[in-house]
Amino acid sequence: MKVIKPGHVYDLDNLHSTTSTRLQFYMDPELHDGESRAGPNCQEVLRALIDRVNYLNDEKPWEGNDAIIIHLRSALALFESRAILRKIERGELDIENVMLGKDGHIDLTK
């Protein structure tokens, strides 16, 4: 891996090749003096990784893949938790008014 623009642009080494693939994350112009970049966020990359590990496990199962999926999902949940907390801090979400499930916790099925 080569860092092109820290935190935003990376060239990832390709297996069995001398080429690389560019991974470019979203850059918010409000945080970077008007500079903007289109791209996914970390959550979207984690979703792709979860799908990839599930696919690989279907091809050639390994008991460790379950732990990989749990950790990737946990990382995704932490990113989404951060997003929820930031929305609360900005006054964009009244967490006390969200839909609850039968278990008394936030209903994530809708």
Steps between C-alpha positions, in 0.01 A plus 500: 500500500615850421348808666431765236304748713493402869154403614350526152687339211690171493647280231446139601736233367337240276585134553708334229540829314719807490189723482305664779139594564414846627276530805372854542284593797248782515645837594263754656566850362386657829788326680765550231495865392254437219687201358261220422538141382237246408541159654367255756528531876657238725161338565450427131845340476421286806174389336699393193749312719218319682353395167845393374573283804156336472571431133844355575351285777247360253790408268723351767360497855727569797390522864692826550277679249225523761730701727605723209133576422421574865791745523418669169136536609613636837717759326203595280277531808757728669517728195120518490488563877737793449271637229196474728681674786609782270141546382387524862774756578394713200134481603404304189371194684276471804605149598220480757242513219629223273294186443557225755473128448326250726824466697493870596800591283525693175320314222757447229269302271330804346 
